Amino acid sequence: MRFHPLKKIDLYIIKKFLGTFFFAITLIIGISVVFDISEKIDDFIENEAPLRAVVFDYYMNFIPYFANLFSGLFTFIAVIFFTSKLAFNSEITAILSSGISFNRMLRPYLISAGVIAIFSYALANFIIPPANQEMNDFKYTYVKDRPVNNEKNIHLQIEPNVYIYMERYNSRNDYGSNFTIERFENDMLVSKLTARYIRWDRERKGWTVTNYTIRNIDGYEETLTSGAKLDTTLAINPTDFVSTKDDMESMNLFELIDFIELQKMRGIDAIEQYAVERHRRAAVAFSSFILTLIGVSLASRKMRGGLGLHLGLGLLLSFSYIMFQQVTKIFAVSGAMAPFVAMWLPNLLYAVIAYLLYRWASR
């Protein structure tokens, strides 16, 4: 494939596109930070949050989250805004009249969309997850209490042929009751531990069972061991019982994939939201290309109503895209639609819209 070096017109459009995009993102982040400070300032003061922690542990991690949250919308707005100005200043007409085809004019737009897509994908999968973890730790220390979950009748396969049961688990004090762990070999029970209580030791990062009995089975012989307290290691941690949205958003791509595979091995069916999150990150990044093509096709033609009409149509399409994505997400989480299909269906539909608008604009 022959590489064609970028020309001045390419660099001009890329500079306009990315400059407008990052200016808009910076502006909305600034506004979001101001509103967030006004909302949480009383909590910061009341809980004596250190200024350094507020700035570096919270807001420095808050920024990439919101930058990625609004990236699709502001990609669209950036394209509409500066392309409309080019069109109404007759610069688009001049470009096309110079012998440059509409397809060739799209090249710098798609390069810019590629930069934003890579930016969004890297943020969503590798930068935002650890930032979310730090932000959540700060939030639950200085702003609000960590949510408490009381899970009941927990059944898990934690390893091949190893199963646990817990009647109840409380996430506030990391305490479980009526705990059982069973080990099988060749479909035969070889060991069973039952305990009145089980507790997670946050300092030791391990489990302690109390009032326990261990039953070991060797053929026709059985041995029983009882005790008041026993420290043990299990291939589980509290998040396996009460995983929350915060936990999911704190996983990078590889952790998310490993978690999904682990839950499948444990026989847990309710993993749709994790699969949705995995596919959503890629779909949102790819949408930069689709929204860019729609934006260019709409804004490159002069229309009665000017920039306002372009922005109005653009916002209507972008918000309908976001709404459609949320609807398909609900279907996926409920199990009515496969997560991959749910997250990529909006892109497929709007890719068709983008193609039709492209054919109209390139005539």
VENBEL-V449547 format. One record per residue. PSI is psi in radians with two decimals (NA if undefined). OMEGA is omega in whole degrees, -180 to 180 (none if undefined). Layout:
BEGIN
<<PSI OMEGA> <PSI OMEGA>>
END
This chain:
BEGIN
<<2.24 -178> <2.31 180> <2.25 177> <2.06 -178> <2.66 -180> <2.45 178> <3.05 -178> <-0.67 -179> <-0.60 177> <-0.85 -179> <-0.62 179> <-0.82 -179> <-0.75 179> <-0.76 179> <-0.76 180> <-0.80 -177> <-1.05 -175> <-0.60 178> <-0.79 178> <-0.72 -180> <-0.92 -176> <-0.52 175> <-0.77 -179> <-0.74 179> <-0.77 180> <-0.71 -180> <-0.82 -178> <-0.59 177> <-0.75 178> <-0.78 179> <-0.74 -179> <-0.72 180> <-0.76 -180> <-0.80 179> <-0.68 -179> <-0.69 177> <-0.79 -180> <-0.54 -179> <-0.61 -172> <-0.02 -175> <-0.68 179> <-0.69 178> <-0.71 178> <-0.79 -177> <-0.80 -177> <-0.67 -178> <0.12 176> <0.84 177> <2.21 179> <2.50 -179> <-0.71 180> <-0.72 180> <-0.68 178> <-0.79 -176> <-0.89 -170> <-0.63 -178> <-0.47 -178> <-1.13 -171> <-0.53 176> <-0.41 175> <-0.37 176> <-0.65 -174> <-0.90 180> <-0.56 179> <-0.84 -178> <-0.51 177> <-0.74 -180> <-0.57 180> <-0.67 -176> <0.11 -174> <-0.75 -179> <-0.82 -179> <-0.76 -176> <-0.31 167> <-0.81 -180> <-0.84 -179> <-0.73 -179> <-0.79 180> <-0.85 -179> <-0.81 -173> <-0.97 -174> <-0.48 178> <-0.65 176> <-0.71 178> <-0.70 177> <-0.74 -178> <-0.76 -176> <-0.21 170> <0.16 180> <0.31 178> <-0.61 177> <-0.76 179> <-0.74 180> <-0.70 -180> <-0.85 -178> <-0.56 180> <-0.35 -179> <0.00 179> <-0.05 178> <2.22 -179> <2.87 178> <-0.68 178> <-0.75 -180> <-0.59 180> <-0.45 180> <-0.33 -174> <-0.93 -180> <-0.52 176> <-0.79 -178> <-0.58 175> <-0.78 179> <-0.72 178> <-0.63 177> <-0.71 177> <-0.79 -180> <-0.67 179> <-0.78 178> <-0.73 178> <-0.82 -178> <-0.75 -178> <-0.76 179> <-0.74 178> <-0.89 -173> <-0.62 -172> <-0.42 -172> <-0.43 -176> <-0.82 -177> <-0.73 -178> <-0.93 177> <-0.54 176> <-0.69 177> <-0.66 180> <-0.80 179> <-0.72 -180> <-0.71 180> <-0.67 177> <-0.74 178> <-0.81 -176> <-0.75 -178> <-0.19 176> <-0.71 -170> <-0.20 -174> <-0.90 -177> <2.88 180> <2.58 176> <2.38 -179> <2.49 -179> <2.30 177> <2.42 174> <1.66 -179> <2.53 -178> <2.59 174> <1.11 -178> <2.19 175> <2.19 -179> <2.53 165> <1.94 -174> <-0.38 175> <2.91 174> <2.18 178> <0.32 177> <2.14 -175> <2.53 176> <2.73 173> <2.47 176> <2.26 -178> <-0.70 -178> <2.52 175> <2.28 180> <2.14 -175> <-0.28 -180> <-0.82 -179> <0.15 178> <0.77 -176> <2.39 174> <2.76 -179> <2.66 179> <1.15 -175> <2.45 177> <2.41 172> <2.27 -177> <2.39 178> <2.36 -178> <2.60 171> <2.19 -177> <0.77 179> <0.27 178> <2.35 178> <2.19 -180> <-0.34 -180> <2.46 178> <2.20 176> <2.27 174> <2.46 -179> <2.53 178> <-0.71 -179> <2.69 172> <2.42 -177> <2.47 178> <2.18 178> <1.89 -174> <-0.54 180> <-0.79 -178> <-0.31 -176> <0.81 180> <3.10 -176> <2.60 174> <2.21 177> <2.56 179> <2.63 -177> <1.07 -172> <2.78 172> <2.29 179> <2.23 179> <1.97 178> <2.32 -175> <2.13 178> <1.62 -176> <-2.05 179> <0.05 -179> <2.44 179> <2.51 174> <2.48 -180> <2.38 176> <2.29 -179> <2.78 178> <3.02 -179> <-0.56 -174> <2.43 -179> <2.18 173> <2.36 -176> <2.81 176> <2.26 178> <2.64 -179> <0.81 178> <2.80 172> <2.96 -174> <-0.53 -179> <-0.33 177> <-0.39 -180> <-0.67 -172> <0.88 179> <2.32 -176> <3.07 176> <-0.65 178> <-0.71 178> <-0.76 -179> <-0.77 -178> <-0.15 178> <0.08 179> <2.30 173> <3.12 -174> <-0.83 -176> <-0.64 176> <-0.67 180> <-0.77 178> <-0.79 -180> <-0.68 -180> <-0.74 180> <-0.78 180> <-0.67 179> <-0.74 179> <-0.62 176> <-0.74 179> <-0.59 -179> <-0.06 177> <0.34 179> <2.14 -177> <-0.47 -173> <1.14 180> <0.23 -176> <-0.71 -177> <-0.53 178> <-0.72 176> <-0.67 176> <-0.79 -180> <-0.72 180> <-0.86 -177> <-0.52 -180> <-0.72 -178> <-0.73 179> <-0.71 -177> <-0.72 180> <-0.70 178> <-0.77 -179> <-0.48 -178> <-0.32 178> <-0.67 179> <-0.77 -177> <-0.81 -179> <-0.60 177> <-0.79 -180> <-0.71 177> <-0.78 -179> <-0.80 180> <-0.79 -177> <-0.67 179> <-0.79 -168> <-0.23 -177> <-0.21 178> <2.35 174> <2.32 -180> <2.58 176> <2.21 -174> <-0.32 172> <-2.62 -176> <-0.63 -179> <-0.74 179> <-0.73 178> <-0.83 -180> <-0.69 179> <-0.84 178> <-0.70 180> <-0.81 180> <-0.65 178> <-0.80 180> <-0.74 -177> <-0.73 180> <-0.58 177> <-0.60 176> <-0.84 -180> <-0.73 180> <-0.76 180> <-0.69 179> <-0.69 178> <-0.66 179> <-0.82 180> <-0.53 177> <-0.72 179> <-0.73 178> <-0.68 -178> <-0.79 -179> <-0.59 179> <-0.15 180> <0.06 -178> <-0.22 -178> <2.50 178> <2.39 -178> <-0.73 180> <-0.80 -180> <-0.76 -177> <-0.70 -176> <-0.45 -178> <-0.21 178> <-0.77 176> <-0.69 178> <-0.70 -180> <-0.81 -179> <-0.80 -177> <-0.32 171> <-0.65 176> <-0.78 177> <-0.74 179> <-0.71 -180> <-0.74 180> <-0.73 178> <-0.66 177> <-0.77 178> <-0.68 179> <-0.75 -176> <-0.51 -175> <-0.03 179> <NA none>>
END
